[in-house]
Amino acid sequence: MVHIQSLQQSINIAKLPCAKGATHNDWLRRHEDYCLHDTRVELRKQIMDWCDDPNSKCIFWLNGMAGTGKSTISRTIAQDLAEKKRLAASFFFTRGKKDISHSGMFFTTIAAQLAISLPVLRTSISDAINNNAHIFQQGPREQWNQLILNPLKNAPTQSIQLVVVIDALDECDSMEDIQLILLLLAEAKDLETVRIKTFLTSRPEIPIFDGFRQLSGEAYQDFILHNIPLDTVNADISTFFLQKLSPLKAKHGLGTPWPGDGIIEQLVERAAGLFIYAATTLRFIQDGIDGPEEQLSLVLSASKSSRSATKHLDGIYTTLLQHSVLGKQGDEPECEQLAGLFRQVVGSLVVMFNIMPARNLAQLLQIPPKVVSRTLDSLRSVLNVPEIESQPVRLFHLSFGDFLLDSQRCSHSRFQIDEEERHTSLFRKCMSYISQLQENICDLWAPGVLITEIPSDTIQRSLPPHVQYVCRYWLDHWRLGNPLAV
């Protein structure tokens, strides 16, 4: 009887819709960085002390501007908590990535992870699913109360503290949902036996500030990442460059002074407190075809007159685009052709609502796959281009897209992305596919068949990723493009 109950619980919990790519250690995030052992030491200690303190507030909000290293800290904290068996769940929002760009599966994904990290909740979560067959279609408040809060209140266990890690809450696509999530998470402050705390990060955007203002001061504490003394941040960035460049020196047989203390100091000064500058610079030096010495020289020659952090980052983006897209081409028509491909391929990645593999992107854009692959491969410093063809291509950091869309920052006209023009072009591509769709494209045996009853290979064969994208987002591209141009 116990075995049957356990089996039924497993079946019910397996029904919980889980957002693909949500967890800190998801396979899709396998190449993303963690904090080096001797960096962010004081901040990490402060966060872990908050986790351990039974009297601390139930939400710790780490906020900071783009490029200050919030996601790397989140991954590290989540990993540290997991090793101590203190991690309840993790959810890393990412703009433009289907399941994790919105809150639709947020609470069901958290509940599914809770059932694993705290098995005593399995019975209550399973019962909630049994008692409400429509819970997966209901709103966030119902899902929070029935799948998470009530099971936690009724948990028959000794006092325990676990932590949910939420990264990049600002990348959830609905400001109203963000504020509701904050209100609901704050209700955990009244839990007594099993206490759930939330560590979350975001940019300091007004709607999130407004969401926190609705909470009582007893519910949360915050920490402003970009207010850490610059000397402390510079020391961490210096450590990053020293540790990451050292293997390159050995690999390429470079002299002992390379890169040298003076060069490290210049790189740290140019980073101006932005870890994204350091990470992008490192990838550029590592991936260049001319070798690390030449790549480093290009970095140091870029944007010498810049003083602000944003201008330094813009300088490195401009340098790598000139070098990686145009290379040493001197022929004007060929340069324009390469730049045009860049605007078409990478510009589409920047404005699209979901990511997809390179081969499907080529099909959507109606460009030969080899041309798309060649364009993407030259930009591995700023794009995550998986070796496995079935995995999607994405930007390493949103700041690159922000740069390309801002004509004030991206001063090189060849690389500027006209957002309306890109949406209009993608709308036209969508229309060319929609005109080819046929009735019963999956060759189903009866009307009203549920998608769960259709073999996944049938769906992928009949509706590959780019066709699914077309059906879902054509109207959004029309709305954001220039209607007069279509």
C-alpha positions in Angstrom: 0.0 0.0 0.0 2.8 2.4 0.9 4.5 1.5 -2.4 1.3 2.3 -4.3 1.0 5.7 -2.5 4.6 6.6 -3.2 4.2 5.7 -6.9 1.0 7.8 -7.2 2.9 10.7 -5.5 5.7 10.4 -8.1 3.2 10.3 -10.9 1.4 13.5 -9.6 4.7 15.4 -9.0 5.9 14.4 -12.5 2.9 16.3 -13.9 4.2 19.6 -12.5 5.2 21.8 -15.6 8.9 22.6 -15.2 10.6 25.5 -17.1 13.4 24.2 -19.2 16.8 25.8 -18.3 15.6 27.2 -15.0 18.0 25.7 -12.5 21.4 27.1 -11.7 23.1 23.9 -12.7 21.0 23.1 -15.8 23.0 21.4 -18.6 22.4 24.5 -20.9 24.4 26.6 -18.3 27.4 24.2 -18.1 29.8 26.8 -19.5 28.7 29.7 -17.3 31.1 30.9 -14.7 31.2 30.6 -10.9 33.0 33.0 -8.6 36.7 32.2 -8.3 37.5 30.9 -4.8 39.2 34.1 -3.5 36.8 36.6 -5.1 33.6 38.2 -3.8 34.7 36.8 -0.4 33.1 39.3 1.9 29.8 39.5 0.0 29.5 35.7 -0.2 30.1 35.5 3.5 27.5 38.1 4.2 24.9 36.2 2.1 25.7 32.9 3.7 25.5 34.5 7.2 22.0 35.7 6.2 21.1 32.2 5.1 22.2 30.7 8.4 20.7 33.4 10.7 17.3 32.1 12.0 16.3 35.7 12.7 17.2 37.2 9.4 14.6 38.6 7.0 13.0 36.2 4.5 14.2 38.0 1.3 17.7 39.1 0.4 17.7 41.3 -2.6 21.0 41.8 -4.4 20.6 44.5 -6.9 23.1 46.0 -9.3 23.4 47.5 -12.8 24.1 45.4 -15.8 27.5 43.7 -16.0 28.3 43.8 -12.2 28.3 40.0 -11.9 24.9 39.3 -10.3 24.3 36.0 -12.1 27.7 34.6 -11.4 27.2 35.4 -7.7 23.7 33.7 -7.9 25.1 30.5 -9.4 27.9 30.4 -6.8 25.5 30.9 -3.9 23.1 28.3 -5.3 26.0 25.8 -5.7 27.3 26.5 -2.1 23.8 26.0 -0.7 23.3 22.8 -2.7 26.6 21.4 -1.3 25.3 22.1 2.2 21.9 20.6 1.3 20.3 24.0 2.0 19.1 24.8 -1.5 15.3 24.5 -1.8 15.1 25.5 -5.5 16.6 27.8 -8.1 15.1 29.7 -11.0 17.2 31.8 -13.4 15.0 34.1 -15.5 16.5 34.9 -18.9 14.9 37.3 -21.4 14.0 35.8 -24.7 14.3 32.2 -23.6 10.8 30.7 -23.8 9.9 29.0 -20.4 12.3 31.2 -18.3 11.4 34.6 -19.8 8.0 34.6 -18.0 6.3 33.5 -14.8 4.0 30.9 -16.3 5.9 27.9 -14.9 7.7 29.7 -12.0 5.8 28.3 -9.0 5.2 24.8 -10.5 9.0 24.6 -11.2 9.8 25.7 -7.6 7.3 23.1 -6.3 8.8 20.3 -8.3 12.2 21.1 -6.9 10.9 21.4 -3.4 9.5 17.9 -3.6 13.0 16.7 -4.2 14.9 18.9 -1.8 12.4 18.3 1.0 10.8 14.9 0.5 8.4 15.4 3.5 6.4 17.8 1.2 5.7 15.2 -1.4 2.5 14.0 0.1 1.0 17.5 0.5 2.1 18.6 -3.0 0.7 15.4 -4.5 -2.6 15.8 -2.6 -2.9 19.4 -3.8 -2.6 18.2 -7.4 -5.2 15.4 -6.7 -7.6 17.8 -5.1 -7.4 20.5 -7.9 -7.1 19.1 -11.4 -6.9 22.6 -12.8 -4.1 23.9 -10.6 -1.6 24.1 -13.5 -3.9 26.4 -15.4 -4.7 28.7 -12.5 -2.9 31.9 -11.4 0.3 32.4 -9.4 -1.5 33.0 -6.1 -3.4 29.7 -6.3 -0.3 27.8 -7.3 1.8 29.4 -4.5 -0.8 28.7 -1.8 -1.7 25.2 -2.8 1.6 23.8 -4.1 4.1 25.6 -1.9 2.8 27.7 1.1 0.2 25.3 2.5 2.5 22.2 2.2 5.2 24.2 4.0 2.8 25.2 6.8 1.7 21.6 7.3 5.1 20.0 7.0 5.6 17.4 9.8 9.3 18.0 10.4 11.7 19.6 12.8 12.8 23.2 12.3 14.8 23.7 9.1 15.8 26.6 6.9 16.2 26.3 3.1 16.8 29.0 0.5 15.3 29.6 -2.9 17.6 31.4 -5.4 16.1 33.5 -8.0 18.3 35.3 -10.6 17.5 38.2 -12.9 13.9 38.8 -11.7 13.9 41.9 -13.9 14.1 39.6 -17.0 10.6 38.3 -16.3 8.5 39.8 -19.1 5.6 41.1 -16.9 6.2 43.8 -14.3 2.8 43.0 -12.7 3.9 39.4 -12.3 7.2 40.5 -10.8 5.4 42.5 -8.2 3.0 39.7 -7.4 5.9 37.2 -7.1 7.5 39.5 -4.5 4.3 39.8 -2.5 3.8 36.1 -2.4 7.4 35.2 -1.5 7.2 37.7 1.4 4.4 35.6 2.9 7.0 33.0 3.8 8.2 35.2 6.6 5.4 33.8 8.8 6.4 30.2 8.4 7.6 28.6 11.6 8.7 25.0 11.2 10.1 24.8 7.7 11.3 28.3 6.9 11.9 29.2 3.3 14.0 32.3 2.5 14.6 33.8 -0.9 17.8 35.1 -2.3 17.1 37.1 -5.5 19.0 39.4 -7.9 17.9 42.0 -10.4 18.8 45.3 -12.0 17.5 48.3 -9.9 14.5 49.0 -12.1 11.6 51.1 -10.9 8.9 48.4 -11.0 11.0 46.2 -8.8 11.6 49.0 -6.4 7.9 49.6 -6.4 7.3 45.9 -5.7 9.5 46.0 -2.6 7.9 49.2 -1.4 4.7 47.3 -1.0 6.4 44.9 1.4 7.0 45.6 5.1 10.5 46.4 6.2 10.5 43.2 8.1 10.2 41.1 5.0 13.4 41.9 3.1 16.9 43.4 3.2 18.8 44.6 0.2 22.4 45.1 -0.9 23.5 47.3 -3.7 26.2 45.5 -5.6 27.6 48.5 -7.5 28.1 50.3 -4.2 30.9 47.9 -3.1 34.1 50.0 -2.8 35.8 50.1 -6.2 39.1 49.0 -4.7 37.5 45.8 -3.5 35.9 45.1 -6.9 39.2 45.9 -8.7 41.1 43.4 -6.6 38.6 40.7 -7.6 38.8 41.6 -11.3 42.6 41.6 -11.1 42.5 38.1 -9.6 40.2 37.1 -12.4 42.6 38.3 -15.1 45.6 36.8 -13.4 44.1 33.3 -13.0 42.4 33.2 -16.4 45.3 34.5 -18.4 47.8 32.3 -16.8 46.8 29.1 -18.7 47.0 31.0 -22.0 50.6 31.9 -21.2 51.5 28.3 -20.7 49.5 27.1 -23.7 51.1 29.5 -26.2 54.6 29.5 -24.6 54.6 33.2 -23.9 57.3 34.8 -21.9 57.2 35.0 -18.1 56.4 38.8 -18.0 53.2 38.3 -20.1 50.9 39.9 -19.5 52.7 41.7 -16.7 51.5 43.7 -13.8 51.2 46.9 -15.8 48.9 45.3 -18.4 46.7 43.8 -15.7 46.4 47.2 -14.1 45.3 48.7 -17.5 42.7 46.0 -18.0 41.4 46.4 -14.5 41.1 50.2 -14.9 39.3 49.8 -18.2 36.8 47.3 -16.6 35.8 50.1 -14.2 34.0 47.7 -11.9 32.2 45.7 -14.6 32.8 42.0 -14.6 31.1 41.7 -18.0 34.0 43.8 -19.4 36.5 41.4 -17.9 34.6 38.3 -19.1 34.2 39.6 -22.7 37.8 40.7 -22.9 39.0 37.3 -21.8 36.9 35.5 -24.4 38.2 37.9 -27.1 41.8 37.2 -26.1 41.2 33.4 -25.9 39.2 33.0 -29.1 41.1 35.2 -31.6 42.8 33.6 -34.6 45.8 35.9 -34.3 46.9 34.6 -30.9 46.5 36.1 -27.4 49.3 38.7 -27.7 47.8 40.3 -30.8 44.3 40.1 -29.4 45.4 41.7 -26.2 47.0 44.5 -28.1 43.7 45.2 -29.9 42.0 45.4 -26.6 44.5 47.9 -25.2 44.3 50.1 -28.3 40.5 50.3 -28.1 38.8 53.4 -26.8 41.8 54.9 -25.1 40.0 58.1 -24.4 37.1 56.5 -22.7 36.6 57.1 -19.0 33.2 55.6 -18.0 32.6 51.9 -17.6 29.9 51.9 -20.3 32.3 53.5 -22.8 35.0 51.0 -22.0 32.6 48.2 -22.6 31.4 49.8 -25.8 35.0 50.1 -26.9 35.7 46.4 -26.5 32.4 45.5 -28.2 33.3 47.8 -31.2 36.9 46.4 -31.4 35.8 42.8 -31.4 33.1 43.5 -34.0 35.5 45.3 -36.3 38.0 42.5 -35.9 35.7 39.5 -35.9 33.1 40.6 -38.5 35.2 42.6 -40.9 38.6 41.1 -40.1 41.3 42.4 -42.4 39.0 42.9 -45.4 39.9 46.0 -47.3 37.4 45.6 -50.1 34.5 48.0 -49.4 31.7 45.9 -51.0 32.9 42.8 -49.2 32.9 44.7 -45.9 29.4 45.9 -46.4 28.2 42.4 -47.3 29.7 41.0 -44.1 28.2 43.8 -42.1 24.8 43.2 -43.7 24.9 39.5 -42.8 25.8 40.5 -39.2 22.9 42.9 -39.0 20.6 40.3 -40.4 21.7 37.3 -38.4 22.9 38.8 -35.1 20.3 41.6 -35.3 17.6 38.9 -35.4 19.0 37.1 -32.4 18.9 40.4 -30.5 15.2 41.2 -31.1 13.7 37.6 -31.3 11.4 36.5 -28.5 12.9 33.0 -28.2 16.2 31.4 -29.1 16.8 28.5 -31.4 19.6 26.4 -32.9 21.7 27.9 -35.7 20.3 25.6 -38.4 16.7 26.7 -37.5 17.7 30.3 -37.4 19.1 29.8 -40.9 15.8 28.3 -42.1 13.8 31.1 -40.5 16.0 33.8 -42.1 16.2 31.8 -45.4 20.0 32.1 -45.4 22.3 29.1 -46.2 23.2 27.3 -42.9 26.9 27.5 -43.7 26.7 31.3 -44.1 24.8 31.6 -40.7 27.3 29.3 -39.0 30.3 31.3 -40.4 28.7 34.5 -39.2 28.0 33.2 -35.7 31.4 31.4 -35.3 33.3 34.6 -35.8 31.5 36.1 -32.7 32.1 33.5 -30.0 33.4 36.3 -27.7 29.9 37.6 -27.3 27.7 34.7 -28.5 27.3 31.3 -26.9 27.4 29.0 -30.0 27.0 25.4 -28.9 29.0 22.6 -30.5 25.9 20.5 -30.5 23.8 21.5 -33.4 20.5 20.9 -31.6 21.3 23.5 -28.9 20.2 27.1 -29.2 22.5 30.1 -29.9 22.2 33.0 -27.4 23.9 36.2 -26.3 26.4 35.8 -23.4 25.0 39.0 -21.9 22.1 41.4 -22.6 24.5 44.3 -22.5 25.7 43.3 -26.0 22.1 43.6 -27.4 21.6 46.9 -25.5 24.8 48.2 -27.2 23.8 47.2 -30.7 20.3 48.8 -30.4 21.6 52.1 -29.1 22.9 54.3 -31.9 24.5 56.6 -29.3 26.6 53.8 -27.9 27.2 51.8 -31.1 28.8 54.6 -33.1 29.8 52.4 -36.0 26.8 52.5 -38.4 27.7 49.1 -40.0 26.9 47.4 -36.7 23.9 49.4 -35.5 20.7 47.3 -35.3 17.4 49.1 -36.3 14.9 47.4 -34.1 11.8 48.3 -36.1 13.5 47.2 -39.3 14.5 43.8 -37.8 11.0 43.2 -36.5 9.5 44.1 -39.9 11.9 41.8 -41.7 11.2 38.9 -39.3 7.4 39.5 -39.8 7.9 39.0 -43.5 9.9 35.8 -43.0 7.1 34.6 -40.7 4.5 35.3 -43.3 6.4 33.4 -46.0 6.2 30.3 -43.7 2.6 30.8 -42.6 1.5 30.9 -46.2 2.9 27.3 -46.6 1.1 25.8 -43.6 -1.4 23.1 -44.3 -4.4 21.7 -42.5 -3.6 18.8 -40.1 0.1 19.3 -40.5 1.0 16.7 -37.9 -1.2 14.1 -39.7 -3.3 13.4 -36.6 -5.8 10.6 -36.4 -8.7 12.6 -34.9 -9.6 16.2 -34.0 -9.1 17.4 -30.5 -6.0 15.3 -29.8 -4.0 16.5 -26.8 -0.4 17.6 -27.5 0.7 15.2 -24.7 -0.7 12.3 -26.8 1.4 13.2 -29.9 4.9 11.7 -30.1 7.5 14.4 -29.7 9.4 13.3 -32.9 6.1 13.8 -34.8 5.8 17.4 -33.6 9.5 18.2 -34.3 9.3 16.7 -37.7 6.0 18.5 -38.6 6.7 21.7 -36.7 10.4 22.2 -36.3 11.6 25.1 -33.9 11.6 27.8 -36.5 8.0 26.9 -37.6 6.8 26.8 -34.0 8.4 30.2 -33.6 6.7 31.6 -36.6 3.3 30.4 -35.4 3.8 31.9 -32.0 5.4 35.2 -32.6 4.5 36.5 -36.1 2.0 39.0 -34.6 4.5 40.3 -32.1 7.0 41.1 -34.9 4.2 42.9 -36.8 3.2 44.9 -33.8 6.8 46.0 -33.0 7.8 46.6 -36.6 6.8 49.4 -38.9 3.3 48.6 -40.2 3.8 51.1 -43.1 6.7 49.0 -44.4 4.8 45.7 -44.7 
